[in-house]
């Protein structure tokens, strides 16, 4: 077993082999986010075109999905034919030979139309190993009506000091309106992703150039203390249990003055069918501290095919359909252009119909282009990735650190205790993995 396999399996609580899927039944593992739920609802378009392919869906909460697909692919369990995976997993798994290369997609798929930064994050040595279902950065979504009532004027590029002032001004706990909503749920892709991105803009970093953990730095102390202050003084109750979907629901119900999170949420908070505040949402770049880095990330939820599937051709046919220009048009026809999966194709951001329908399109694209995963921090680091560190060990370490962060938010530990625990456990894991002698 390779070091990478051990590292990834160490991050999961699940193990064992699963029976291989039948030849032309595609078992698709996906996350329970709104765009993926919509895809399932539109999948009859695919099966009508391909009556010889049946689709079987396994829809899971984000943390659970990550555990299960990691275990399955690392053990070659064969449980899934298509996996919803992210920008973190794709290059690591591709280098292990765990993913099918997608260099033979049909010409009409137009790979060159994929946004360069999104495509690059899903490629190894020029070969594409997953196709993006939607791409995202992060930004500030805020209530224009509450801001106006509080006398707060949002700039396009706010600072964290401004965010603190705005959160205080818009908080009205008696009426269940909280000035700011942020991820608190433990998980390397939940609270760890948000807090890491925030900390980058404070000058913090996970490791120095010699892979020494840096949670004992002043920058981490300041960033994490500000995060806890914002959550405790102006955030929603029970924030330690709130991830992306929980905060989305709170914002749609009118309970958040602002929400800093994935740009993909914009279509959901502005959809009048789902959001009670759809007509009063504004957008701004993720905050900074004047140090040259903003608190925004880069991510794509993508569709990959595990090596060894006995339905490779059918799987390629499906992933090409689900991430095609034609799929975008299908969503537009059924749900409106504003609800098309964002952040993947240049042509979408050149489409007047989309630009007219999506008030958030320009800010989304600007945020994606501004993200720099090759230089994610103020000071130099030996890793790439913004809200994650692109090494196999990060999945396990990031989950454990997220548990420390959540414990502090829940009042079980102080900020100092949580950061010291993060420092100690990260040091131990990095020494065990051979990064530190």
N, C-alpha and C positions, 0 to 999 in steps of 0.2 A: 504494500500500500504506500502510495507516495505521501510526501509531507503535505501537499495540497489537499489530498483526499482526507487525511487525518484531521487537518485544520477545519475543513468544511463540515465533516461529520461531527466533529466536536461541538459544533454550534447547534446541532439539532438534538431533539429528544426522541426522535423517531428512528426506527431502523427496521430492517427486514426486507425481504424480497416480495414483489408483487407480480401477479401473473401478467404476462404480456397481453397487450390488447389484440383483439382479432384484426385480421388483415385490413379490412376496409371500414372498420369502425374507429373513428378518431376520438380518443379520450383527451380532452382539452382541460388543463388545469389553469384556472384564472382567478384573479383577485375580485373581490366583491365591490369594486368601484363602479360608479354610475355608467361610464362609457362601456365597460365590459358587460354590464347587465343589459345595456342597450344593444350591444352586438348580438347577444343571445336571442333577443327579441326579433332581430332582423335576419337571423341565420337561415330562415326558410328560403331566402333568396339564393343562398349558396346550395342548399340541398335540392332546390328545384332545378338548378343548373347541373347538379351532380347527384342524381338519384342513386348512384352506386356507392355513395359515401354517407355514412351515418355519423352523427355528432353526439358525443356523450360529454356532458359538462360536469366538471368538478369545481365549484365556486367556493372560495375560501377567504377568510379574513387574512389580511396582509401578512401578519407574523406567522400564521399557520401555513399559508401557502409557501412561504420561503423555507420553512422547516421541511415540509413534505417534498417539494421538488428537489431540494438539495440532497436529501437522503436518497431519493429515488434515482437521481442521475449519478450520484457518486457510487452507489452500489449496483448500478445498471439493473435496477429493479424492473424497468419496462412498464411501469404503471401508466405512463402518460405518453402520448404521441406528439402533443404540442404543449409547450409550457409558457406561461406568462412570466417572464423574467426581466431583470432590469439591467441598467448600464453597469452596475457593479459586477454581476455574475458573468455576463457574456464573454468578456475577454479572458477571464480566469478559466472559465469552463472550456472555452475554445482551445486554449493552450493545452488543456488536458486531453483534448480529443473527444470531449463529451458532447459536442454539438455538431450538427450537420452544416456544412458550408452552404450558403445560399447564393452562389455565384452564377447559377443557371436559371434564374428567374426569367420569365418571358420578357421580350424586348418592350412590350407595351406596359410592363410594370414601371419602367422608367426609374431605375435605381438612381440615376444622376439627379433626379428631382428631389431626393431626400436632402434635408438641411445638412450642410457639411458637418457641423459639430455633433449632430445626432448620429449621422452615419459613421463618423469616425469612432465614436464611443462603442459602436456595435461591430467593429471590424478588427481583425488581427492580420497583419502582414498583407493588407489590401483586400482580404476576403471578408465578406459580410457573413456573420454567424447568427444574426437575428434581425427581424424587420420591425420597425417601430410602429406600435399601435397608436400611441400618442406620446408626444414629447412635452417636457415642461421645464420651467425654472420655478422660482418662487417670487412673490410680490406681495404688496399690501393691498388688501381689499377693504374698503371702508364705507361706512354709511354717510352719504353726503348730507342727508337731512339732519342726522345727529351732530355732525361736524358743524354745520351751519348754525344749529341751535346753540351749540357750545362756543361759538365764535372761533372755531378752529379752521384754518385754511391750509389744506394739504398741499405741499409742494410735490412736484413730480419725482424728486429725489430726496426723500426725508432722511434725517439723521436719527439715531437712537434717542438722543435728547428730545427731539421733537415727538417721537413716538411715546415717550414717557409722559410728556405734557398732554398730548392728545388723549392718551388712555385715561389719565386723571380727569380731564375735562368731560369726557363722554360717559364716564361710569355713573350709573344710577341704579344701585343695587336694590333699592326699594321696589323698583319696577322691573327687576330682573334684566337690566341692560348692563353688560359688562364691557368696559372700555377696550379690552383686547382679548382675543382668543388665540392660543398657541398650543402646539402639540405637547402633551404631557404623558401620554401612554408610553410605557416602556417598550423599546424595540429599536434595533439599529436603523430601521427605516422610518421610525416614528419620532420619538423625542430626541434620540441621538442625532438623527439627521438635521432636525431643526436647530438644536443647541449647537452642534458643530458648525453649521453655517453662520449662526449668529456669532459664535466665538471667533471665527475667522476674521470677521469685520472688527473685532476688538484687538486683533493682533495675536490671538492665541493660535496654537497648532497642536496636533496630536503628538507629533514626534519632532525632535530636532534632527539635524542632518546625520546624526549617528544612531538614529532609531531609539533615542532615549525618550520615554514618555514625558509630557510637559504639563500634566494636570496640576502640578504644584507651582505653576507660574502665576504671576500677578495678573496677567491678561485673562487667564482662565477664571481666577477668583472674581475679577470684576464682571466678566461676562455672565458667569453663572449666578452671581448675586443679583445682577440686574434682571436676569430671566426669572428668578424666584420672586423678586419684588413685584415685577409686572404681573405675574400669575397670581400671587397672594393678595395683592392690593386691588387689582383691577380686572382679574380674570374670573372665569366662571367657577362655581363650586365643583369640587370633584375633578379638577383639571388633570390630576394624575391618571385619570381613566380615559381621557379624551385624546383620540388620534385624529387623523384626517376626516374620517366619516362623521365622527361625533361633533367635531367643530363645524363641519359643513351644515349639519342639521341645526346647530345653535344659530349660525349666521342666517340661515334661511328662515328661522323662526323670529328673527329680529332681536336676538339676544346679545349680539356682538357689535360693539362700535367699530371695531376693525378686526381683521383676521389676517395674519401673515402666514401664507402657505402656498401650495402648489398653484401655478398659473392655470392648470387645467380646471380648477374649481370655478373659474370665472363664468363659464357657460351655465353652471348650475345655480350660482347665486343670482344670475340675471335672468333666469328662466321663470316667467310669471306662473307657469304651471306648478312649480315646486317651491318658489321663494316668495315669501310675503313682503320682501323688501327689494324686489327685482328692479323697480324703477328708481332706486336711490342708492346705487352702488358706484363708487369711484375706485380708481386704481392708481397705484404709485409703485415705483421701484422698491425693492427690498432695502432696508435702512443700512446706513454706513456710519462710521465714526471719523471720517476724514482721513483714514489711513490708506486709502486706495483699494479697499476691498468692501464689497457689499455682502449682505447676508443672504445671497441667493445661490441656489444650487443648479445643477443640470442633471436631468434624469429622463429616461424613456422607459415606459412599460412596453415591452416588446414581446414578440412571439418567436420562440426558438424551437427547434426540433432536436430531441435527444438522439445521439448516435445509437444505432442498434434498433430503432423502431422498425417494425415490420410493415409500416404503412408510410414509408418516406415520401413516395410520390403524391399520395393523397394529402399528406401533411403539408407539402410544399404548395399544393393547389389551394389549400385552405388559407395558409398564412399570406399567400399572395392576394387572395380575395379580400381578406380582412384588413389589409393595410394598403389597398389600392386606391387610386383616384376614383374608381367606380364606386367603391364602398363609401367614400366621402359624399358622392352624389346621392347614393341611396339614403344616407342619413339625412342629408339636406331635404330630400323629397319627402321623407316621413316625419322629420323632427324640426326642420328648419336649418339654415346654414349656420346659425350661431352654435348649434349643438354638434357640429362635425368634430371628430377628434383632432385636437390642435397640435402644433409644434413638430410636425414631421416633414412636410413638403413645402418647397419654395412656391410651387404653383398655387397653394392655398392662399398665401399671403400676397399673391398677385391677382387674386380673383375678386373683382368688384362686388359680387354678390355677398361674399364672405365678409369683406371689409365693411360693407354697409350694415350687415346684420350683427357683427361682433364688435361691440364698442371696446373690447379688451384686446383685440387682435394686435394692435401696434405695440402695446405695453408687453404683451406676451413675447412677441418676437424680439423686442429690444432686450428683455430680461434674458432670454435664451442666448442671444448673441453676446451679452455682457459676461456670461459665466465663463470662467477660464479654469477648467479642471487640471490643466497642466501646471498652473501656477495658482493654487487655491488659497494661499496664505500670504500675509504681509512679509514674513521672513521665510527664507528658503526651507524647503522640506524635501525628503527623499521619495515622496509618494505623489501620485496623482489622485484626483477625486476631490470633490468639494465637501459634500455632506457625508462622504465615506472615505476610507483609506483603501486604495485598490490593492490589497493583499489578501490572500485566502483567510488569514487569521482574523480579519476584521469582523466577519459575521458573528463569530463567537464573542470576541472582545467587545464589539459595539453593543451587542445585546446585554452583556453583563454591566457595562458602563451605564447603559440606559436604565437598568434596574436601580443603580445607585442614584441617578438623577431623579427618577420617579419617587424613590424613597425620601429624598430631600423635599420634593414638592409636596409629598403627603405629610410632611412634618415629622417623619421618623428619624431623620438625620439632619444635621446642620449642613450648610453648603461646604464648610471646611471638611467635615467628616466624609461627605459623599465624594469630594474631589480627591481626598487622600486615599479612599478605598479604590477609586478609579485608577489612581496612580499605581497603587500596589498591585492590583490585579493585572493591569496592563503590563507592568514591568515583569511580573511573573510569567505571563504568557509569551512575551517577546523573548525572554531568556530561554524558555523551554523550546521555542521555535528556532532558536539559533541566531536571531537578529542582534542580540546583545550577548557579549561574552562575560 
